[in-house]
C-alpha cells in the first residue's frame, strides 16, 4: 500500500520491498498537462533570469507611475471666454499671438485651446488682454497654468527624448510591464523550477507579447480585464503546482459568491466586483502576513479575517504616507505587498487550513452573530443599489461617504473637503482611506465599496476577533456564552442605560403590563443597533483584535497588538487613546511586578507607532489640538447632567456576571483577569485626568474614550468566569448564565426588531433620508471642475430636523460644494460663507449673488423648491423635478446633460 501527500504526487511511505520500483512508478498519479509543462526541467537554471524579468517589469511600472508627475510634454488644455464684441478675424489674430492651438468651440464665446507657450509672461498677458472675458485652468492670481490642467495633444518638448510618453506607448509599456512583473513574481512564488537564460529570454518575449495583447483587449473591455487575466493565471499556476489544492477552493468560492452578491445588490459590473475582492486579498490578506506571521499550525479560520483587516489597515497607512509625501499612491501598498512576499514567500499567499467541526454551539453563535449585525448589513444593502445611494440611514453615513469620495480623488493629505471649498482638516480617516484604497484599486464605485465590501468585511472581522479572543481568555466557557458577550456592547457609556431602562422596568412592574418594555425595545440608540458608521464597527474590531493579540503575544509575538494600538487613533481617535493608555498601564504594571524594563518594550513600540502616525497626519498638516489637565472631568460632566448614579449602575450591570463568578475561589493566582481590567481602569483615569478639544470634534467627544470600556469589562468578565467554570456549582452556574442572558438577549431582540423594520418599513428607520430626487438633480452636474451652492442647508432626516449639514451633495457622487456642513466642520472663513448662503434664501435675486459667484467660481445652483429661494433666478436652467431645480451660472463649463430636463410627475412619484 502506498501513502501519498494529500495534494501532491510524492510518496512519503510504502509497504513492500524496494525492488518493486517499476510497480510504484506505475501506481503514481500522473500529473496534469499544465503541471507537466510547469515542472519541465530541461534547463537547469532560471532564478536569476526570472528575477531579472520581475525587476524589468517593476522598472517599467515605475516609469509609468512617475510619468504623471513629470513636466508634461504636451501643451496644457485651457478654456478662454472672449468678449462678446470680438470678431472672428480678431479672435484668429489673438490665437496666433498667444499661440493658442487646436481650437474647439464650446458654446457662446467660450473656446478650448492648447496653450503652446505656457510661460508666466504669456499667461499674464492673456489674462490682462481686454478681449479676454474669462479663463479656466489658469490661476489668475499667480498668473500661471494650474497644475491639474488637462493635457492637450500639441508637443512642446522634444519628441526624440519623450517618445515613450505618447499615451498609447505609455499605456502599452505599463500593461506589458505589469504583465511581466506579476506573472514572473507569481512564477517565482508558486513554482520552484529553474530555467536557463535562453528559456528566460523566450519567456520574456512571450510575456511582453501577452502584455501587448492585454493592452489591446483592455482598450475595448476595460483595464480590469488585465487584473482578472493575471489573477486567473496566478490561480492556474497555484493549482497546477499543488500549493492550494484544498484551501484555495473554499477561498475562491467565497470570493465568487461575494463578487456575485456585490454585482446583484449594487447593480454594478461583475468585473469590478471581482477586482475589489482581489484587492482585499492582495492588499489585505497578503500584507497581513507582516503582522500575523503565517505558521504551519494556522488551523483557525477566524485568524484570516483578522489578518486581512489588519493588512488592509497597513496598506492604508502606506497609501496615506504616499499622499503625505506627494508621491504616486500605489507605491506604499505595492511596497508592503512585495515586502510580505519577500519575507514569507509562498506562505504569505497560503490560506489557513481550518478543521471545521459542526456543533450546536457553533450554530447558535452564528445565529446570534447574524442577528446582532443584521441591521448593519440590511441597511448597507438598501444604501448600495444603483448608480448613487438611493437612501441613507444615520446622519453620519453621508459625512463618512463624502470623505471616501474625497480620498478617491485626492493627491494630497489631508484631502480637500467636499463640504467646504478650499477646506482641509485632519481627521480619523483610517476606514475612509481603506474604502478609498479598494475603490481606487478596483474601479468600484465608492458607495458600492463602502456598503458592500468594507461594512461586511468589518462585521465578519468583529465576529472573527471575538472568536479568537474568547478562545484565548476563556477556552473553558461554552462559545455560545463567551462569543455573544463580546459581540454586544451595551451599555455603551455614550448613552445612559439604567437612567432609561430603570423607570421603564418599574413602570412595567407596577402596572403589570409589557407596553413600557415594548417602547423601550424601540429606542435603537440605547441598544446600539442603529449605528452603521464604519469607523464605529472598526473600533469594535480594534478593541477585540488588540486584546486577542496581547493574549496571544507569548506565542504569536507583539506585532499585531503594537500595530493596532498604534494606528487605532487614525481609525477612531477615542478608541486609539483607550487602547494606547491601556497597553501602557498594563506593561508598566508588569514591568514593576517583574522588575524588568523589558516588559515596557511593547508599550514603547506602540507609543512610537502612535507618535509617527500623529506627527505625520496631524502635527505636520498643522491641525490645532490641545490637551490640558482637568481632574475628574468625566465625574463633573456626569454630575452636571444628573447621571452619576446611573453611570455607577451601568458599571455594576456590566460587572454583575463577574461578581457572581468571584463567589467561587480559583485555588490559585489569577494573572490574566487583572490585566484585562487595567484597560478599563486606564480609560477611567485618562477621562478623569485630561480634557481635550482635538481633531475628533467638539469637546464632548473626549468622553467617547469610554465607549471601549464595556468591551474591556466584558473581556474581564469572561476571563474571571472561564478560569472558574469547572469549579462552579449548579446554583452558581445557573445564576451566571441568567446574568449573561440578561446582558445578551435584550440587545439581540432589539437588533432583530430593527432588522425587521428595515425590511418592512425602511422609511421609518433611524435618521432615514431619501436621496432619489436630489440624486436625479445632481446627476446632470459634472463632478470635475464644478462648485455647487444651494439654498437649503438642512439634512432631510427626521423631517429636516438637522440644520446646517446638507451632506448629500458631496456624498452622492462626490461633488464639490461651496459650503454645506457647518455642524461638523469649522474654518476661519465659515461665518463669511454662512452670510453668503443667506443671499440664496432671500426673495429677490441680487447683484451680490453674481459677485460671489464670480469670486468663488460657483458653477451650479441647486434650489430646493419647497424652501426659501429667490422668486426669479436669471440663470440657465438644466434640470427640474418635483423637489429640485438645477441652474448653471454663466461662467460654468458646459455639461452634456440636456437643458431644463424635467422628470415627469408620475415617474418621480414612482421613484419615491
LINMOVEN-V359687 format. One line per field, one symbol per residue. ss: DSSP state (2 for helix, 1 for strand, 0 for the rest). psi: psi as a letter, one per 30 degrees, with the letter a starting at -180 (. if undefined). burial: b if it has 9 or more other C-alpha atoms within 8 Angstrom, else e. A space follows every 10 residues. Layout:
ss=???
psi=???
burial=???
This chain:
ss=0111000000 1111000000 2222222000 0022222200 0000002222 2222222222 2222222000 0001111111 1100000222 2222222001 1111111001 1111100002 2222222200 0111110110 0001100000 1111100022 2222202222 2222222222 2222222222 0000002222 2222222222 2222222222 2002222222 2222222222 2000002222 2222222222 2222220002 2222222222 2222202222 0000000000 0222222222 2222222222 2222200002 2222222222 2222222200 0000000002 2222222222 2222222222 2222000000 1100222222 2222222220 0000010001 0001000002 2222222222 2200022222 2222222222 2222222222 2220000022 2222222000 0000000222 2222222222 2000222222 2002222000 0002222222 2222222222 2022220022 2222222222 2022222222 2222222222 2222002222 2222222222 2222222220 0000001110 0022222222 0002222222 2222222222 2000000000 0222222222 2222222001 1100000022 2222222222 2222222222 2222222002 2222222222 2222222222 2222222222 0222000011 0222222200 0000000111 0000102222 0100100222 2200001010 1000000002 2222222220 0000002222 2222220001 1111000000 0000011111 0001111100 0000000000 1100222222 20
psi=kkklkegagk kgllkllffh eeeeeefkkk lleeeeeegk hekfkfeeee eeeeeeeeee eeeeefeffl kkflkkjlkk jllfgkleee eeeeeeeghj likjkdlbgk lklkjfigke eeeeeeefkf fjelllgkjf efhlkkegkl kagkkglkfe fgefgkeeee eeeeeeeeee eeeeeeeeef lglklleeee eeeeeeeeee eeeeeeeffe flffeeeeee eeeeeeeeee fgegeeffee eeeeeeeeee eeeeefhake eeeeeeeeee eegdeeffff eikklfgifj fffeeeeeee eeeeeeeeee eeeefhlkff eeeeeeeeee eeefbffffk llikjkjkle eeeeeeeeee eegeeeeeee eeffkafljf lkkkefeeee eeeeeefefl glkllkkffj kgkkkklige eeeeeeeeee efgkkeeeee ffeeeeeeee eeeeeeeeee fefiffkkff eeeeeffkik lfgekkdffe eeeeeeeeee fhlfeeeeee fgieeefgff jgkefeeeee eeeeeeeeee egeffflgee eeeeeeffef ejeeeeeeee eeeeeefeee eeefhkfeff eeeeeeeeee eeeeeefeee fgkklkklki kheeeeeeee ghgeefeeee eeeefeeeee effklfgakj feeeeefeee eeeeeefgel kljafeblef feffefffee eeeeeeeeee eefgeffkle eeeeeeeeee efeeeeeeee eeeeeeefee iffglkhkkk feeeeeefff kkfkhlkkll fjgkkfkhhh fjlhiifeef eefhljlejf ifefkklfge eeeeeeefef flfkklfeee eeeeeghkek kjkjfglklk ekjhlkkelk affkkklkle gklllfkkkh kkkkeeeeee e.
burial=eeebbeeebe beeeeeeeee eeebeeeeee eeeebbebee eebebbbebb bebbbbbbbb beebebeeee eebbbbbbbb bbbeebeeee beeebeebbb bebeebeebb bbbbbbebeb ebbbebbeee ebbbbebbbe eebbbeeebe bbebbeeeee ebeebeeebb bbbbbbbbbb bbbbbbbbbb bebbbbbebb beebeebbbb bbebbebbee eebbbbbbeb bebbeebbbb bbbbbebbbe beeebbebbb bbbebbbbeb bbbbbbbbbb bbbbbbbbbb bbebeeebeb bbbbbbbbbb bbbbbbbbbb bbbbeeebbe bbbbebbebb beebbbebee bbbeeeeeee bbbbbeebbe bbbbbbbbbb bbbbbbebbb bbbbbebbbb bbbbbbbbeb ebbbbbbbbb bebebbebbb bbbbbbbbbb ebbbebbbbb bbbbbbbbbb bbbbbbbbbb ebbbbebebb bbbbbbbbbb bbbeebbbbe beebbebbee eeeeebbeeb bbebbbbbbb bbbbbbbbbb bbbbbbbbbb bbbeebebeb bbbbbbbbbb bbbbbbbbbb bbbbbbbbeb beeeeeeebb ebbbbbbbbb bebbbbbbbe bebeeebeeb ebbbbeebbe eebbebbebb eeebbbbbeb bbebebeeee eebbbbbbbb bbbbebbbbb bbbbbbeeee bbbbbbbbbb bbbbbbbbbb bbbbbeebee ebbebbbebb eebbebbbbb bbbbbebbee ebeebebbbb bbbbbebbeb bbbeebbbbb bbbbbbbeeb bbbbbbbbbb bbbbbbbbbb bbeeeeeeeb eebbebbbbb bbeebeeebe ebbbeebbbb bbbbbeebbb eeeeeebbbb bbbbbbbbbe ebeeeeeeee eebeeeebee ee
